[in-house]
């Protein structure tokens, strides 16, 4: 049986009480990858870490990289920064995985549904899991799906797990519960310190996708590298859902 993992990370704040005018989006980004492909990905990320820090325990974090903070202060050296981004782009472009992401335009969402409507993280999770099931449907053979989410806090993780259990029990508008069961779908939570390279890749690609949603006409070399990884079927790009 082929095992697929769906690694999830976010960009932006999921709260609806305040909206950052410069970043009015919450985006949940999923990386779906088969077990063999994940071993190759882990190896390529660890090679990057060894090359620049001689330490595979460095956590790649998009914000720290952009701000050149913590271990990434080495990126103030422009030659090092150029080489580092070249290697990141190679990892993003040359590994075998598929991106499924959902963005919530929070201003539009509040106008349509109000500030006290469903948690936007849960909304995004439902959309992504649906599309992950569609993705697996097109692959021959028996498969199982493990969803890996970075821990956010006991209360938030409990709430999200309860939402997931409801999806398993009831299904969604487009995916009935039997299809979730068929893939033995389960969810696990991992802490940032556990150094999960799949979560780190999801974090790295989430930000440029969110920036693309906010400013689709702005040149974005990072998005150009990753856009071919977005889930596409019959010429339609299902790997990025913008809601509402």
C-alpha positions as CSV (number, residue, x, y, z in Angstrom):
1,X,0.0,0.0,0.0
2,X,1.4,3.4,-1.0
3,X,1.5,5.9,1.8
4,X,1.0,9.6,1.1
5,X,1.6,12.4,3.5
6,X,0.0,15.8,3.4
7,X,2.1,18.4,5.3
8,X,0.3,21.6,6.2
9,X,1.5,25.0,7.2
10,X,0.1,28.5,7.1
11,X,0.9,32.0,6.1
12,X,-0.9,35.0,7.7
13,X,-3.1,35.2,10.8
14,X,-6.3,33.2,10.8
15,X,-8.1,35.6,13.2
16,X,-10.9,37.8,11.9
17,X,-10.9,40.6,14.5
18,X,-8.2,42.6,12.8
19,X,-7.0,42.7,9.1
20,X,-3.5,43.7,8.1
21,X,-4.1,45.9,5.0
22,X,-0.7,44.8,3.7
23,X,-1.5,41.1,4.2
24,X,-5.3,40.6,4.2
25,X,-5.0,36.9,3.5
26,X,-4.9,33.7,5.5
27,X,-3.4,30.8,3.5
28,X,-3.1,27.2,4.4
29,X,-0.7,25.3,2.2
30,X,-0.5,21.5,1.8
31,X,2.4,19.5,0.3
32,X,1.2,16.0,-0.7
33,X,4.0,13.5,-1.3
34,X,4.4,9.7,-1.5
35,X,6.7,8.0,1.0
36,X,9.6,7.3,-1.4
37,X,9.5,10.9,-2.7
38,X,9.5,12.2,0.9
39,X,12.8,10.3,1.7
40,X,14.4,12.1,-1.3
41,X,13.0,15.4,-0.1
42,X,14.3,14.9,3.4
43,X,17.7,14.1,2.0
44,X,17.9,17.1,-0.2
45,X,16.8,19.4,2.6
46,X,19.4,17.9,5.0
47,X,22.1,18.3,2.4
48,X,21.2,22.0,2.2
49,X,21.4,22.3,6.0
50,X,24.7,20.6,6.1
51,X,26.1,22.7,3.4
52,X,25.3,26.0,5.1
53,X,25.4,25.1,8.8
54,X,26.9,21.6,9.1
55,X,23.8,20.9,11.2
56,X,20.7,19.1,10.0
57,X,18.8,20.4,13.1
58,X,18.4,23.9,11.7
59,X,14.7,24.7,11.2
60,X,13.9,26.4,7.9
61,X,11.4,29.1,8.7
62,X,10.2,31.4,6.0
63,X,9.9,34.6,8.1
64,X,13.4,34.1,9.6
65,X,14.9,33.6,6.2
66,X,13.2,36.7,4.8
67,X,14.3,38.8,7.8
68,X,17.8,37.2,7.9
69,X,17.3,36.4,11.6
70,X,18.6,33.7,13.9
71,X,20.7,31.2,11.9
72,X,19.8,33.0,8.8
73,X,21.8,36.1,9.6
74,X,24.4,34.5,7.3
75,X,22.2,35.7,4.5
76,X,23.3,39.3,5.1
77,X,26.3,38.1,3.0
78,X,24.8,38.6,-0.5
79,X,26.9,35.9,-2.1
80,X,25.8,33.4,0.5
81,X,22.2,34.6,0.1
82,X,22.4,34.0,-3.7
83,X,23.8,30.5,-3.3
84,X,21.2,29.7,-0.6
85,X,18.3,30.7,-2.7
86,X,19.6,28.8,-5.7
87,X,19.7,25.6,-3.6
88,X,16.2,26.3,-2.1
89,X,14.9,26.8,-5.7
90,X,16.5,23.5,-6.7
91,X,14.7,21.7,-3.8
92,X,11.4,23.3,-4.7
93,X,11.7,22.6,-8.4
94,X,13.3,19.1,-8.4
95,X,11.4,17.1,-5.8
96,X,8.3,15.1,-6.6
97,X,5.4,16.5,-4.7
98,X,2.2,18.4,-5.3
99,X,0.9,21.6,-3.7
100,X,-2.7,22.1,-2.6
101,X,-3.4,25.4,-1.0
102,X,-6.4,27.5,0.0
103,X,-6.4,31.2,0.6
104,X,-9.1,33.2,2.5
105,X,-9.4,36.8,1.5
106,X,-10.4,37.9,5.0
107,X,-12.0,41.2,4.0
108,X,-14.3,39.5,1.5
109,X,-15.0,36.6,3.9
110,X,-16.1,39.0,6.7
111,X,-18.3,40.9,4.3
112,X,-20.0,37.7,3.2
113,X,-20.1,35.6,6.4
114,X,-19.3,38.0,9.3
115,X,-16.5,37.9,11.9
116,X,-18.1,35.1,14.0
117,X,-18.5,32.5,11.2
118,X,-16.5,29.3,11.0
119,X,-12.8,29.3,11.8
120,X,-11.0,30.1,8.6
121,X,-8.3,27.4,9.4
122,X,-11.1,24.8,9.5
123,X,-12.6,26.1,6.2
124,X,-9.2,25.9,4.5
125,X,-8.5,22.4,5.9
126,X,-11.8,21.1,4.5
127,X,-11.0,22.4,1.1
128,X,-7.5,21.0,1.0
129,X,-8.5,17.6,2.3
130,X,-11.2,17.4,-0.4
131,X,-8.7,18.1,-3.1
132,X,-6.2,15.7,-1.7
133,X,-8.8,13.0,-2.0
134,X,-9.5,14.0,-5.6
135,X,-5.7,13.9,-6.2
136,X,-5.4,10.3,-4.8
137,X,-8.5,9.1,-6.7
138,X,-6.5,9.5,-9.9
139,X,-3.6,7.3,-8.7
140,X,-3.9,3.5,-9.2
141,X,-3.5,1.1,-6.4
142,X,-4.2,1.1,-2.7
143,X,-3.3,4.2,-0.8
144,X,-3.5,5.7,2.6
145,X,-3.3,9.4,3.7
146,X,-1.6,10.8,6.7
147,X,-2.1,14.5,7.4
148,X,0.7,16.2,9.3
149,X,0.0,19.6,10.9
150,X,2.3,21.8,13.0
151,X,1.1,22.2,16.6
152,X,-0.4,25.5,17.4
153,X,-1.5,25.0,21.0
154,X,-3.5,22.5,23.0
155,X,-6.8,24.4,22.6
156,X,-6.3,25.0,18.8
157,X,-5.1,21.5,18.1
158,X,-8.0,20.0,20.0
159,X,-10.5,22.2,18.1
160,X,-8.9,21.2,14.8
161,X,-8.8,17.5,15.6
162,X,-12.5,17.7,16.5
163,X,-13.2,19.3,13.1
164,X,-11.3,16.6,11.4
165,X,-13.2,13.9,13.2
166,X,-16.5,15.5,12.1
167,X,-15.2,15.3,8.5
168,X,-14.5,11.6,8.9
169,X,-17.9,11.0,10.5
170,X,-20.0,13.1,8.0
171,X,-17.9,13.7,5.0
172,X,-18.2,17.0,3.1
173,X,-20.3,18.4,0.3
174,X,-18.1,16.8,-2.3
175,X,-16.5,13.9,-0.5
176,X,-18.5,11.4,1.5
177,X,-17.2,9.7,4.6
178,X,-16.6,6.4,2.8
179,X,-13.9,8.0,0.6
180,X,-12.1,9.3,3.7
181,X,-12.3,5.8,5.2
182,X,-11.1,4.2,2.0
183,X,-7.7,6.0,2.3
184,X,-7.5,5.3,6.1
185,X,-7.1,9.1,6.5
186,X,-5.7,10.2,9.8
187,X,-4.2,13.4,11.3
188,X,-1.2,13.9,13.5
189,X,0.3,17.0,15.1
190,X,4.0,17.7,15.2
191,X,6.0,20.4,17.0
192,X,8.3,22.8,15.2
193,X,11.3,21.4,17.2
194,X,10.6,17.9,15.8
195,X,12.3,19.2,12.7
196,X,9.9,17.8,10.1
197,X,11.3,18.7,6.7
198,X,7.9,18.3,5.0
199,X,6.4,21.0,7.2
200,X,9.4,23.2,6.5
201,X,8.9,22.9,2.8
202,X,5.1,23.7,3.2
203,X,6.2,26.8,5.2
204,X,8.7,27.9,2.5
205,X,6.2,27.8,-0.4
206,X,3.2,29.1,1.6
207,X,4.4,32.7,1.7
208,X,5.1,33.3,-2.0
209,X,1.7,31.8,-2.8
210,X,0.0,34.1,-0.3
211,X,1.8,37.1,-1.9
212,X,0.7,36.0,-5.3
213,X,-3.0,35.9,-4.1
214,X,-2.6,39.5,-2.7
215,X,-0.7,40.9,-5.7
216,X,-1.2,38.5,-8.7
217,X,0.4,40.9,-11.2
218,X,3.5,41.6,-9.2
219,X,6.6,39.8,-10.4
220,X,7.5,36.9,-8.1
221,X,10.4,34.7,-9.0
222,X,9.6,32.4,-6.0
223,X,6.1,31.8,-7.2
224,X,7.4,31.2,-10.8
225,X,9.5,28.3,-9.4
226,X,6.7,26.6,-7.5
227,X,3.6,27.2,-9.6
228,X,4.2,24.1,-11.8
229,X,3.8,22.1,-8.5
230,X,0.3,23.2,-8.0
231,X,-2.3,20.4,-8.4
232,X,-3.6,20.5,-12.0
233,X,-6.2,18.2,-13.6
234,X,-7.4,18.3,-17.1
235,X,-5.7,21.7,-17.6
236,X,-7.5,23.2,-14.6
237,X,-5.4,24.4,-11.7
238,X,-7.1,23.0,-8.6
239,X,-4.0,23.5,-6.4
240,X,-4.9,27.0,-5.4
241,X,-8.4,27.8,-4.2
242,X,-9.1,31.5,-3.3
243,X,-12.2,31.9,-1.1
244,X,-14.7,33.5,-1.2
